[in-house]
Amino acid sequence: MNKRYLKQMLTYFSKVYHLGEKIKGLKDGRINPQIETSTISFIVLFTFICRLKSFNRLEHWLEKGRFKNLFPKKTRLPHIDAVRRSLSSFDINSLNDMHDHIIKTIFKNKVFRNGTVDGIKVAAIDGVEIFESTKKSCEKCLTRVDKQGITHYFHRAVVCATVGSDPHTVLGYEMLEPKKDCSDKDEGEITGGKRLIRKLYEKFHHFADVIVTDALYCKASWIKEVLAIGMDAVVRVKDERLHIVKDALGLFQSREANKQWIVNEGSTKKIIVSAWDDDGFEMTGMDIKVRFIRFLEEIHEGDKKELKEVWIVTTNKNICTETIWKIIHKRWDIENNVFHQLKTECHFDHCYLHSPTGIEAIVGFMIIAFNLTQLYFFRNIRGFREKRLLQINIIEDLKDEMLIIMNWINPIFNTA
């Protein structure tokens, strides 16, 4: 281990984001608890910073005393059952306040002052399934029935995250609600998405210049909601039956591409991009005309050649065509995709605990841990991107340091 990251990271969290003070403000519903909520909260947060795959692993860590060097002497540490009880009765509002404080600090410190894609501040909305089971369920579970008639229970959230330059940040999330008495359907993703962007606007005002979404959101009701909060929509289109698609492709068929350029990706891959772009199209349910762009990509990799076509609707008439292309590629680029990272690296779809409040608390802690680590990697470790340091290697070093660190005061608990 060449570098000591643990002290540096916790000091950064304490000084910049006042993490110790915020952890002290977290609450749960236990009566006369023997273990402080702040102690459990730090353990849960650190569990997700270290990307442990299950609470079975956390239980093993607790039994082996892996956390004892991170707390002041004589601090009573919990068993896993106390962690579960705390999370199952957690005060979600206090956790949301902690998340909001971090996001407000990000904007105050002008982390995205240069935008995230070509000077434009871009955010994406997407639905993320948190976990699924045919056996476990609770009153907040959504349901679907497969072809064999088996009911699947799951939880789903709509998540808003930045797109483009580092650090990738989850701005907020909204849990989708199960069907109510007067409805035979669970809440839809667009409904949750509308609620989410309204809340984000109320809290952070102009949190993005552009909101990019997949084809599910290609509806006038969604686009109007984005315009109502002073932002522009960039929406992928896939349904060739839509009138706007027929109109646009019919017009573009009779003319040459407006622009063509070449993108070189490494030494062996080249993309020739042709774009047909016009901003005078009518869309069902919209009072204003929108812009439709057809991208045709000719992808050359070695001896292979592939054609790919993408359609986009946007309310912005001024962003250049090349930047729109960058936005959609950065949104759906697997390696730099926040939604992909949450699932594959942070185990967002694993069921650590199944209770309505417990699941939302887990989601809240996971997102806070993700945001803090991304901020630490890209804002506090010098040359992180240039040196091509791997996040997983730093996390493994953090785990090692937990065992050897001695005679120090954790800045998170030194807030007196």
KEKE-3310 file (N, C-alpha, C; in steps of 0.2 Angstrom, whole numbers, plus 5000, padded with zeros to 4 digits):
npx = (5004:5005:5000:4992:4975:4964:4964:4965:4954:4943:4945:4944:4930:4925:4929:4925:4912:4906:4903:4904:4896:4884:4881:4879:4866:4857:4843:4834:4820:4821:4818:4826:4839:4854:4865:4872:4864:4872:4883:4880:4876:4887:4894:4886:4887:4901:4901:4895:4904:4915:4910:4904:4896:4886:4875:4879:4893:4896:4892:4901:4913:4909:4909:4923:4929:4932:4929:4933:4945:4941:4933:4931:4939:4931:4919:4903:4900:4889:4879:4874:4860:4856:4859:4851:4838:4839:4840:4827:4819:4822:4824:4820:4819:4829:4840:4839:4841:4854:4859:4855:4862:4875:4874:4870:4882:4891:4886:4888:4901:4904:4907:4903:4905:4910:4901:4896:4896:4904:4903:4890:4878:4873:4860:4854:4839:4833:4825:4828:4829:4829:4829:4823:4811:4803:4798:4800:4792:4784:4773:4776:4781:4782:4774:4774:4768:4774:4775:4772:4763:4768:4771:4781:4790:4796:4807:4808:4816:4817:4830:4841:4855:4871:4878:4892:4907:4918:4916:4905:4888:4875:4860:4848:4834:4819:4807:4796:4779:4768:4753:4738:4722:4712:4717:4723:4736:4754:4764:4769:4785:4787:4778:4785:4797:4793:4789:4801:4810:4803:4805:4819:4821:4814:4823:4836:4836:4841:4847:4852:4855:4851:4840:4842:4834:4828:4819:4806:4802:4797:4786:4774:4769:4780:4790:4785:4784:4798:4801:4794:4801:4812:4821:4829:4824:4831:4828:4828:4822:4812:4801:4795:4782:4777:4771:4779:4791:4789:4787:4799:4809:4804:4806:4820:4825:4825:4836:4853:4864:4865:4877:4893:4906:4921:4925:4938:4942:4953:4966:4962:4948:4936:4923:4912:4901:4885:4873:4856:4847:4834:4823:4809:4798:4782:4774:4764:4753:4761:4764:4773:4786:4797:4814:4822:4833:4842:4854:4867:4878:4893:4902:4919:4930:4944:4944:4930:4914:4900:4883:4874:4859:4852:4839:4834:4824:4823:4821:4829:4836:4848:4860:4874:4875:4885:4888:4875:4876:4887:4882:4872:4879:4888:4878:4874:4885:4893:4904:4906:4894:4883:4871:4874:4886:4881:4873:4882:4895:4892:4882:4868:4856:4855:4847:4849:4842:4825:4812:4800:4804:4817:4823:4823:4831:4843:4845:4847:4858:4867:4868:4873:4886:4891:4891:4900:4912:4915:4917:4928:4938:4940:4941:4949:4960:4975:4978:4970:4962:4972:4982:4976:4971:4963:4947:4943:4955:4959:4949:4951:4963:4958:4951:4962:4969:4960:4963:4976:4978:4981:4980:4974:4963:4948:4942:4928:4922:4926:4920:4917)
npy = (4994:5010:5022:5032:5033:5034:5043:5055:5055:5055:5066:5076:5073:5078:5091:5098:5094:5093:5081:5074:5082:5081:5067:5066:5072:5062:5051:5038:5027:5019:5015:5021:5017:5007:5008:5022:5031:5038:5031:5018:5024:5029:5017:5010:5019:5018:5005:5005:5014:5006:4996:4984:4968:4962:4961:4950:4950:4962:4959:4949:4958:4966:4956:4953:4964:4975:4988:4995:5003:5015:5022:5032:5028:5016:5017:5009:4996:4990:4975:4965:4964:4975:4985:4982:4984:4998:5004:4999:5007:5020:5038:5045:5058:5065:5059:5062:5076:5076:5072:5082:5093:5089:5090:5104:5109:5105:5113:5126:5126:5126:5115:5111:5121:5123:5116:5100:5094:5100:5113:5114:5110:5094:5083:5066:5056:5041:5025:5013:4997:4990:4979:4961:4949:4933:4928:4936:4950:4966:4980:4990:4985:4984:4976:4962:4951:4936:4926:4913:4915:4918:4929:4943:4952:4968:4983:5000:5014:5031:5039:5054:5059:5067:5069:5066:5075:5071:5074:5061:5062:5059:5067:5066:5055:5046:5036:5024:5022:5009:5001:5010:5009:5014:5011:5000:4999:5000:5014:5024:5026:5039:5047:5047:5052:5066:5070:5070:5079:5091:5092:5092:5105:5113:5112:5115:5123:5129:5115:5109:5112:5104:5090:5073:5059:5042:5033:5030:5042:5050:5059:5072:5077:5075:5082:5095:5097:5097:5109:5118:5120:5128:5122:5112:5098:5083:5070:5053:5044:5030:5024:5021:5023:5035:5051:5062:5056:5050:5062:5068:5059:5057:5070:5071:5061:5066:5074:5079:5075:5087:5089:5082:5072:5065:5054:5048:5034:5028:5019:5010:5011:5020:5032:5038:5051:5056:5069:5073:5087:5097:5110:5112:5105:5098:5091:5079:5086:5096:5114:5121:5120:5107:5101:5089:5077:5066:5054:5045:5033:5027:5014:5010:4997:4989:4977:4977:4983:4993:4999:5012:5019:5033:5042:5058:5069:5086:5101:5111:5124:5129:5122:5115:5102:5092:5093:5088:5075:5071:5072:5062:5050:5051:5049:5036:5028:5014:5013:5025:5027:5032:5025:5012:5010:5011:4999:4988:4990:4995:4988:4990:4984:4974:4965:4971:4972:4970:4979:4992:5005:5002:4999:5011:5018:5011:5014:5028:5029:5022:5031:5043:5038:5034:5047:5054:5047:5048:5062:5063:5055:5062:5076:5077:5068:5070:5071:5060:5056:5058:5050:5038:5030:5017:5015:5004:4999:5009:5008:4995:4998:5006:4997:4989:4998:5000:4990:4993:5006:5016:5024:5037:5051:5050:5062:5063:5060:5070:5083:5092)
npz = (5000:4994:4997:5009:5011:5020:5031:5024:5016:5025:5032:5022:5019:5031:5033:5021:5018:5030:5037:5049:5058:5051:5052:5065:5066:5061:5063:5070:5074:5085:5103:5117:5113:5114:5107:5098:5086:5077:5077:5071:5059:5053:5051:5042:5031:5028:5025:5012:5006:5005:4997:5000:4997:5004:5019:5026:5024:5031:5044:5047:5047:5058:5068:5068:5073:5064:5063:5074:5076:5070:5077:5092:5108:5119:5112:5110:5099:5086:5084:5070:5070:5077:5068:5057:5064:5066:5053:5048:5055:5051:5051:5037:5032:5039:5033:5020:5021:5024:5012:5003:5009:5005:4990:4989:4993:4983:4972:4978:4979:4966:4957:4945:4937:4924:4916:4911:4898:4885:4891:4895:4907:4911:4915:4918:4918:4924:4926:4940:4945:4961:4968:4966:4969:4971:4982:4994:5001:5003:5009:5001:4989:4972:4958:4946:4934:4927:4912:4916:4926:4938:4952:4953:4965:4968:4970:4964:4958:4953:4946:4946:4938:4935:4919:4909:4912:4926:4943:4943:4949:4959:4959:4965:4970:4968:4975:4967:4969:4975:4968:4971:4981:4972:4960:4947:4944:4946:4951:4937:4928:4922:4930:4942:4938:4935:4947:4954:4947:4949:4963:4964:4958:4966:4977:4973:4962:4947:4942:4931:4914:4903:4902:4899:4892:4890:4877:4883:4889:4878:4877:4876:4889:4898:4892:4893:4906:4909:4902:4910:4921:4917:4909:4896:4886:4881:4871:4868:4853:4848:4842:4827:4822:4826:4822:4821:4819:4806:4799:4800:4795:4782:4777:4778:4770:4757:4756:4758:4772:4785:4792:4794:4802:4809:4821:4831:4840:4850:4842:4833:4830:4822:4819:4808:4808:4802:4801:4801:4803:4810:4815:4815:4818:4822:4837:4844:4856:4859:4861:4855:4842:4839:4839:4828:4826:4816:4818:4809:4811:4805:4809:4811:4814:4815:4803:4803:4799:4805:4805:4813:4819:4826:4834:4839:4849:4854:4864:4863:4853:4850:4854:4847:4834:4835:4849:4854:4850:4857:4870:4870:4868:4879:4889:4887:4887:4893:4902:4908:4914:4926:4931:4928:4935:4948:4949:4945:4952:4964:4969:4969:4966:4975:4988:5003:5015:5019:5021:5020:5025:5027:5015:5008:5016:5014:5000:5001:5009:5001:4989:4995:4999:4987:4980:4988:4988:4974:4973:4982:4975:4962:4966:4976:4976:4969:4952:4949:4938:4927:4930:4929:4939:4948:4955:4962:4967:4976:4985:4990:4997:5007:5015:5019:5027:5038:5046:5051:5056:5069:5085:5082:5079:5073:5061:5059:5070:5079:5082:5091)
capx = (5000:5009:4997:4987:4970:4959:4964:4964:4947:4938:4947:4940:4923:4923:4930:4921:4905:4904:4900:4903:4890:4878:4880:4876:4859:4853:4839:4830:4814:4822:4817:4831:4844:4861:4870:4871:4862:4877:4888:4877:4875:4894:4896:4882:4890:4907:4900:4894:4910:4919:4906:4902:4891:4880:4876:4883:4900:4896:4891:4908:4917:4908:4912:4930:4931:4936:4928:4935:4950:4938:4929:4934:4939:4925:4912:4900:4898:4883:4879:4871:4853:4855:4860:4844:4833:4840:4838:4820:4815:4826:4821:4822:4820:4836:4845:4838:4844:4861:4861:4854:4868:4881:4872:4871:4889:4893:4884:4891:4909:4905:4910:4901:4905:4912:4897:4898:4897:4905:4900:4883:4876:4868:4858:4850:4834:4832:4823:4833:4826:4833:4829:4817:4811:4797:4796:4800:4788:4782:4768:4779:4783:4779:4773:4773:4767:4777:4771:4770:4758:4772:4771:4788:4790:4802:4806:4811:4817:4819:4836:4843:4862:4875:4881:4898:4913:4919:4914:4898:4885:4868:4857:4842:4830:4812:4804:4790:4774:4764:4746:4733:4716:4708:4721:4726:4743:4759:4765:4774:4792:4787:4775:4790:4802:4790:4789:4808:4813:4800:4808:4826:4821:4813:4829:4843:4834:4843:4852:4854:4853:4848:4839:4842:4830:4827:4813:4800:4800:4796:4779:4773:4768:4786:4794:4782:4787:4805:4801:4791:4806:4817:4827:4828:4824:4834:4824:4829:4816:4813:4795:4794:4775:4775:4770:4785:4797:4787:4788:4806:4812:4802:4810:4828:4826:4826:4842:4860:4865:4867:4884:4897:4912:4924:4927:4943:4942:4959:4970:4958:4941:4934:4916:4909:4894:4881:4868:4851:4845:4829:4819:4803:4793:4776:4774:4757:4752:4766:4762:4779:4789:4803:4820:4823:4840:4844:4861:4869:4885:4897:4908:4924:4934:4948:4941:4923:4910:4894:4879:4870:4855:4849:4834:4833:4820:4825:4818:4834:4837:4855:4866:4876:4873:4890:4887:4870:4879:4891:4877:4868:4885:4890:4873:4873:4892:4893:4910:4905:4887:4881:4867:4878:4890:4877:4871:4888:4900:4889:4877:4862:4851:4855:4843:4853:4837:4818:4807:4799:4809:4824:4825:4824:4837:4849:4846:4849:4865:4871:4869:4878:4892:4893:4893:4906:4918:4917:4920:4935:4942:4941:4942:4954:4966:4979:4980:4967:4961:4978:4986:4972:4970:4957:4943:4943:4961:4959:4944:4954:4968:4955:4950:4968:4970:4956:4966:4983:4978:4982:4982:4972:4956:4944:4939:4921:4919:4930:4916:4916)
capy = (5000:5015:5029:5032:5036:5034:5049:5060:5055:5056:5073:5079:5073:5082:5099:5101:5092:5093:5074:5072:5086:5079:5061:5067:5074:5057:5049:5032:5026:5015:5018:5021:5013:5006:5010:5028:5031:5040:5025:5014:5027:5029:5010:5008:5023:5015:4998:5006:5016:5000:4992:4977:4965:4960:4962:4945:4953:4967:4955:4946:4963:4968:4951:4953:4971:4979:4995:4998:5008:5020:5025:5034:5022:5014:5017:5003:4995:4986:4968:4966:4965:4982:4989:4981:4988:5005:5005:4998:5013:5026:5044:5046:5065:5067:5056:5067:5082:5075:5071:5089:5097:5088:5093:5111:5111:5104:5119:5131:5126:5127:5109:5110:5128:5123:5112:5093:5092:5106:5119:5113:5106:5089:5078:5061:5053:5034:5021:5008:4992:4990:4971:4958:4942:4929:4926:4941:4956:4971:4984:4995:4982:4984:4969:4960:4943:4933:4922:4907:4917:4919:4936:4945:4958:4972:4990:5004:5021:5035:5042:5059:5060:5071:5066:5069:5075:5069:5068:5059:5064:5057:5073:5064:5049:5046:5029:5023:5019:5003:5003:5012:5006:5016:5010:4993:4999:5003:5021:5024:5030:5046:5051:5048:5057:5072:5072:5070:5085:5096:5092:5095:5112:5117:5112:5117:5128:5127:5110:5107:5115:5099:5084:5068:5053:5037:5034:5030:5049:5054:5061:5079:5078:5075:5088:5101:5097:5100:5116:5122:5122:5132:5117:5109:5091:5079:5063:5048:5042:5024:5022:5024:5025:5042:5056:5066:5052:5049:5068:5070:5054:5059:5076:5070:5056:5070:5079:5077:5077:5094:5089:5075:5073:5059:5053:5043:5031:5024:5018:5005:5013:5026:5033:5043:5053:5060:5071:5077:5091:5102:5112:5115:5099:5098:5085:5079:5088:5101:5120:5124:5116:5104:5099:5082:5075:5059:5052:5039:5032:5022:5012:5005:4994:4984:4975:4977:4990:4993:5005:5013:5025:5036:5048:5063:5075:5091:5108:5116:5125:5132:5118:5112:5095:5088:5092:5084:5068:5069:5071:5055:5045:5050:5046:5028:5025:5010:5013:5031:5028:5032:5020:5006:5010:5009:4992:4983:4991:4997:4982:4994:4979:4968:4966:4970:4972:4971:4983:4998:5011:5000:4999:5018:5020:5008:5018:5034:5029:5020:5036:5047:5035:5035:5054:5056:5044:5051:5068:5062:5053:5067:5082:5077:5065:5074:5068:5054:5054:5058:5044:5032:5026:5013:5016:4998:4998:5014:5005:4990:5001:5009:4991:4987:5003:5000:4986:4995:5013:5016:5031:5043:5054:5051:5068:5063:5060:5075:5089:5096)
capz = (5000:4994:4999:5015:5009:5024:5035:5019:5014:5031:5034:5016:5020:5037:5032:5015:5018:5037:5038:5056:5061:5048:5054:5072:5065:5059:5068:5069:5078:5091:5109:5122:5110:5118:5102:5095:5078:5073:5076:5066:5052:5050:5049:5036:5026:5027:5021:5005:5003:5004:4992:5003:4993:5008:5026:5029:5025:5036:5050:5048:5049:5065:5073:5068:5075:5059:5063:5081:5075:5067:5082:5099:5113:5123:5108:5109:5092:5086:5081:5064:5071:5079:5061:5054:5067:5065:5046:5047:5058:5050:5049:5030:5031:5041:5028:5014:5023:5023:5005:5001:5011:5000:4984:4989:4994:4977:4968:4981:4977:4958:4955:4938:4934:4917:4913:4911:4891:4881:4894:4896:4913:4908:4919:4915:4922:4922:4932:4942:4949:4966:4969:4964:4972:4970:4989:4999:4998:5008:5007:4996:4983:4965:4956:4939:4934:4921:4907:4920:4931:4945:4954:4955:4969:4967:4971:4959:4960:4947:4948:4942:4939:4930:4913:4906:4916:4933:4947:4942:4955:4959:4962:4969:4968:4970:4975:4964:4974:4972:4966:4977:4981:4966:4954:4946:4941:4950:4948:4932:4929:4920:4935:4947:4936:4935:4954:4956:4944:4953:4970:4963:4956:4973:4982:4970:4957:4940:4943:4925:4908:4899:4905:4894:4894:4885:4873:4887:4890:4872:4878:4877:4896:4901:4889:4895:4913:4909:4900:4915:4926:4914:4907:4890:4886:4875:4872:4862:4850:4845:4839:4820:4821:4828:4817:4821:4815:4799:4795:4799:4790:4775:4775:4778:4764:4751:4756:4761:4779:4787:4795:4794:4805:4811:4828:4832:4847:4850:4836:4828:4830:4819:4818:4803:4810:4798:4805:4798:4809:4808:4821:4813:4818:4827:4841:4847:4862:4861:4858:4851:4837:4842:4834:4827:4823:4814:4817:4806:4813:4802:4814:4808:4820:4812:4797:4803:4798:4807:4804:4819:4818:4832:4833:4845:4849:4859:4864:4862:4846:4849:4855:4841:4833:4838:4856:4856:4849:4863:4876:4870:4869:4886:4893:4886:4887:4898:4906:4912:4916:4934:4933:4927:4941:4954:4949:4945:4957:4971:4971:4970:4965:4980:4994:5010:5020:5016:5024:5016:5027:5027:5008:5006:5020:5011:4994:5003:5011:4995:4985:4998:4999:4980:4979:4992:4985:4967:4975:4984:4970:4957:4968:4982:4975:4964:4946:4949:4931:4923:4932:4928:4946:4948:4961:4966:4971:4982:4990:4994:5001:5013:5019:5022:5032:5043:5051:5054:5058:5076:5089:5079:5080:5067:5061:5058:5077:5082:5080:5097)
cpx = (5004:5006:4992:4981:4964:4958:4962:4957:4942:4939:4943:4933:4921:4924:4926:4914:4902:4900:4899:4897:4884:4876:4876:4868:4855:4849:4836:4824:4815:4821:4823:4837:4851:4866:4868:4869:4868:4883:4886:4877:4882:4896:4892:4885:4896:4906:4899:4900:4915:4916:4905:4896:4885:4881:4879:4890:4901:4896:4898:4913:4916:4910:4919:4933:4934:4935:4931:4940:4947:4934:4933:4934:4933:4918:4910:4898:4893:4884:4874:4863:4851:4855:4853:4838:4833:4837:4830:4816:4818:4822:4824:4823:4827:4841:4845:4841:4851:4863:4860:4859:4874:4880:4873:4878:4892:4892:4887:4898:4910:4909:4909:4900:4906:4907:4899:4899:4898:4902:4893:4882:4871:4867:4854:4845:4833:4829:4827:4829:4831:4834:4823:4817:4804:4794:4795:4796:4786:4776:4770:4782:4779:4778:4772:4772:4770:4772:4768:4765:4762:4772:4778:4787:4797:4801:4810:4811:4819:4825:4838:4851:4865:4878:4887:4904:4913:4919:4907:4894:4877:4864:4851:4839:4823:4809:4798:4785:4770:4757:4742:4726:4712:4712:4723:4733:4748:4761:4770:4780:4791:4783:4781:4795:4799:4791:4797:4811:4810:4803:4815:4826:4819:4819:4835:4842:4837:4849:4855:4852:4849:4846:4838:4838:4830:4820:4806:4797:4798:4788:4779:4772:4775:4790:4791:4784:4794:4805:4799:4796:4812:4822:4825:4828:4827:4832:4826:4822:4817:4807:4794:4787:4773:4775:4776:4791:4795:4789:4795:4810:4810:4805:4817:4829:4828:4832:4848:4860:4868:4875:4887:4904:4915:4926:4932:4943:4947:4962:4967:4951:4940:4926:4915:4902:4891:4875:4863:4847:4840:4825:4812:4797:4788:4776:4767:4757:4757:4763:4767:4782:4795:4808:4821:4829:4840:4851:4862:4876:4888:4903:4913:4929:4938:4945:4933:4920:4903:4890:4875:4866:4852:4845:4834:4828:4822:4821:4823:4836:4844:4861:4868:4875:4879:4890:4881:4872:4883:4887:4874:4873:4887:4885:4873:4880:4892:4898:4909:4898:4885:4877:4870:4883:4887:4875:4877:4893:4898:4884:4870:4856:4851:4851:4847:4848:4830:4813:4806:4804:4816:4827:4827:4830:4843:4850:4849:4857:4870:4873:4874:4885:4895:4896:4900:4912:4920:4920:4927:4940:4944:4942:4947:4961:4969:4980:4976:4965:4967:4982:4983:4972:4963:4954:4943:4949:4962:4954:4947:4960:4964:4953:4956:4970:4966:4959:4973:4983:4977:4983:4980:4965:4953:4940:4931:4918:4923:4927:4915:4918)
cpy = (5006:5022:5028:5036:5038:5040:5055:5060:5057:5064:5078:5079:5078:5089:5102:5100:5091:5086:5072:5075:5083:5072:5061:5069:5068:5054:5042:5032:5021:5018:5016:5016:5013:5008:5017:5027:5033:5035:5020:5017:5027:5022:5008:5012:5020:5008:5000:5010:5011:4995:4985:4974:4963:4962:4956:4947:4958:4964:4952:4952:4965:4963:4951:4960:4975:4986:4999:5003:5015:5025:5027:5028:5022:5015:5010:5002:4990:4979:4970:4967:4972:4987:4988:4985:4995:5007:5004:5003:5020:5032:5046:5054:5068:5065:5060:5074:5082:5075:5078:5093:5096:5091:5100:5113:5110:5110:5125:5132:5126:5121:5109:5117:5128:5118:5105:5090:5098:5112:5119:5108:5101:5084:5073:5058:5046:5030:5015:5003:4990:4982:4968:4951:4939:4927:4931:4947:4960:4975:4989:4992:4983:4977:4968:4953:4941:4929:4915:4909:4918:4927:4938:4952:4962:4980:4994:5011:5025:5039:5048:5060:5064:5067:5070:5069:5073:5075:5067:5059:5062:5063:5071:5058:5050:5038:5029:5019:5013:5005:5005:5008:5008:5015:5003:4993:5002:5010:5020:5028:5037:5050:5052:5052:5064:5075:5074:5077:5091:5097:5095:5102:5116:5117:5116:5122:5125:5122:5107:5112:5111:5093:5079:5062:5048:5038:5033:5037:5053:5055:5069:5081:5079:5081:5094:5102:5100:5107:5121:5124:5125:5128:5115:5101:5088:5072:5059:5045:5035:5021:5025:5025:5032:5047:5060:5063:5051:5056:5069:5065:5056:5065:5075:5065:5060:5074:5076:5079:5084:5094:5082:5076:5066:5059:5047:5041:5026:5023:5014:5007:5020:5027:5039:5045:5057:5062:5075:5081:5097:5104:5114:5109:5100:5091:5085:5081:5094:5108:5123:5118:5113:5103:5092:5081:5068:5058:5046:5038:5026:5020:5008:5003:4988:4983:4976:4984:4989:5000:5006:5019:5027:5042:5052:5068:5080:5098:5113:5117:5128:5127:5115:5105:5091:5087:5088:5077:5066:5068:5064:5049:5045:5048:5038:5025:5021:5011:5019:5032:5027:5026:5013:5005:5008:5002:4987:4984:4992:4993:4985:4989:4973:4970:4965:4969:4973:4973:4989:5004:5009:5000:5006:5020:5018:5012:5025:5034:5027:5026:5042:5044:5035:5042:5056:5053:5047:5058:5068:5060:5058:5074:5083:5074:5068:5069:5061:5051:5053:5052:5037:5027:5023:5014:5010:4997:5003:5011:4999:4992:5003:5003:4989:4992:5003:4995:4988:5002:5013:5023:5037:5045:5054:5058:5068:5063:5066:5082:5093:5103)
cpz = (5000:4996:5004:5013:5014:5028:5030:5017:5019:5033:5028:5018:5026:5036:5026:5016:5025:5039:5045:5059:5058:5050:5061:5072:5063:5064:5066:5074:5084:5098:5114:5119:5114:5113:5098:5088:5074:5072:5071:5059:5049:5047:5043:5030:5024:5023:5014:5002:5001:4999:4994:4999:4997:5015:5029:5029:5030:5043:5052:5050:5056:5070:5074:5071:5070:5059:5070:5081:5072:5071:5089:5103:5117:5119:5108:5102:5092:5083:5075:5065:5073:5072:5058:5057:5066:5058:5045:5050:5056:5048:5042:5029:5033:5036:5022:5015:5022:5016:5002:5002:5006:4993:4984:4990:4987:4972:4971:4979:4969:4955:4947:4935:4926:4913:4914:4903:4887:4884:4896:4902:4911:4914:4916:4920:4920:4928:4933:4946:4954:4968:4967:4967:4970:4977:4994:4996:5004:5005:5002:4990:4977:4963:4949:4939:4927:4917:4911:4925:4938:4946:4956:4959:4968:4969:4966:4960:4953:4950:4943:4944:4934:4925:4910:4911:4923:4937:4945:4949:4954:4963:4966:4966:4971:4969:4972:4969:4971:4971:4972:4976:4975:4960:4953:4943:4946:4947:4943:4932:4927:4926:4941:4945:4936:4943:4956:4953:4947:4960:4969:4962:4962:4977:4979:4964:4950:4941:4937:4919:4903:4903:4899:4897:4888:4882:4877:4888:4884:4872:4879:4885:4899:4898:4892:4903:4914:4907:4906:4921:4923:4911:4900:4890:4880:4876:4866:4860:4847:4841:4832:4818:4822:4822:4816:4817:4808:4795:4794:4794:4783:4773:4773:4772:4758:4751:4759:4768:4780:4789:4795:4797:4807:4818:4829:4839:4847:4843:4831:4827:4827:4818:4814:4805:4805:4802:4801:4804:4807:4814:4820:4814:4824:4830:4844:4854:4864:4857:4854:4847:4840:4836:4834:4824:4822:4814:4814:4807:4809:4806:4811:4814:4817:4805:4797:4802:4801:4806:4810:4818:4825:4831:4840:4844:4855:4858:4863:4855:4845:4850:4849:4840:4836:4846:4858:4855:4855:4869:4876:4871:4876:4891:4893:4885:4894:4904:4911:4914:4923:4935:4932:4933:4947:4954:4949:4950:4964:4973:4973:4970:4970:4986:5001:5015:5017:5020:5020:5018:5026:5020:5006:5010:5016:5004:4996:5005:5005:4991:4988:4998:4992:4978:4982:4989:4978:4969:4977:4979:4965:4959:4973:4980:4968:4958:4946:4942:4926:4924:4931:4934:4945:4955:4965:4970:4977:4987:4994:4998:5008:5017:5022:5028:5038:5049:5054:5057:5066:5079:5085:5081:5074:5066:5061:5066:5082:5080:5086:5097)
residu = (MET:ASN:LYS:ARG:TYR:LEU:LYS:GLN:MET:LEU:THR:TYR:PHE:SER:LYS:VAL:TYR:HIS:LEU:GLY:GLU:LYS:ILE:LYS:GLY:LEU:LYS:ASP:GLY:ARG:ILE:ASN:PRO:GLN:ILE:GLU:THR:SER:THR:ILE:SER:PHE:ILE:VAL:LEU:PHE:THR:PHE:ILE:CYS:ARG:LEU:LYS:SER:PHE:ASN:ARG:LEU:GLU:HIS:TRP:LEU:GLU:LYS:GLY:ARG:PHE:LYS:ASN:LEU:PHE:PRO:LYS:LYS:THR:ARG:LEU:PRO:HIS:ILE:ASP:ALA:VAL:ARG:ARG:SER:LEU:SER:SER:PHE:ASP:ILE:ASN:SER:LEU:ASN:ASP:MET:HIS:ASP:HIS:ILE:ILE:LYS:THR:ILE:PHE:LYS:ASN:LYS:VAL:PHE:ARG:ASN:GLY:THR:VAL:ASP:GLY:ILE:LYS:VAL:ALA:ALA:ILE:ASP:GLY:VAL:GLU:ILE:PHE:GLU:SER:THR:LYS:LYS:SER:CYS:GLU:LYS:CYS:LEU:THR:ARG:VAL:ASP:LYS:GLN:GLY:ILE:THR:HIS:TYR:PHE:HIS:ARG:ALA:VAL:VAL:CYS:ALA:THR:VAL:GLY:SER:ASP:PRO:HIS:THR:VAL:LEU:GLY:TYR:GLU:MET:LEU:GLU:PRO:LYS:LYS:ASP:CYS:SER:ASP:LYS:ASP:GLU:GLY:GLU:ILE:THR:GLY:GLY:LYS:ARG:LEU:ILE:ARG:LYS:LEU:TYR:GLU:LYS:PHE:HIS:HIS:PHE:ALA:ASP:VAL:ILE:VAL:THR:ASP:ALA:LEU:TYR:CYS:LYS:ALA:SER:TRP:ILE:LYS:GLU:VAL:LEU:ALA:ILE:GLY:MET:ASP:ALA:VAL:VAL:ARG:VAL:LYS:ASP:GLU:ARG:LEU:HIS:ILE:VAL:LYS:ASP:ALA:LEU:GLY:LEU:PHE:GLN:SER:ARG:GLU:ALA:ASN:LYS:GLN:TRP:ILE:VAL:ASN:GLU:GLY:SER:THR:LYS:LYS:ILE:ILE:VAL:SER:ALA:TRP:ASP:ASP:ASP:GLY:PHE:GLU:MET:THR:GLY:MET:ASP:ILE:LYS:VAL:ARG:PHE:ILE:ARG:PHE:LEU:GLU:GLU:ILE:HIS:GLU:GLY:ASP:LYS:LYS:GLU:LEU:LYS:GLU:VAL:TRP:ILE:VAL:THR:THR:ASN:LYS:ASN:ILE:CYS:THR:GLU:THR:ILE:TRP:LYS:ILE:ILE:HIS:LYS:ARG:TRP:ASP:ILE:GLU:ASN:ASN:VAL:PHE:HIS:GLN:LEU:LYS:THR:GLU:CYS:HIS:PHE:ASP:HIS:CYS:TYR:LEU:HIS:SER:PRO:THR:GLY:ILE:GLU:ALA:ILE:VAL:GLY:PHE:MET:ILE:ILE:ALA:PHE:ASN:LEU:THR:GLN:LEU:TYR:PHE:PHE:ARG:ASN:ILE:ARG:GLY:PHE:ARG:GLU:LYS:ARG:LEU:LEU:GLN:ILE:ASN:ILE:ILE:GLU:ASP:LEU:LYS:ASP:GLU:MET:LEU:ILE:ILE:MET:ASN:TRP:ILE:ASN:PRO:ILE:PHE:ASN:THR:ALA)
# end
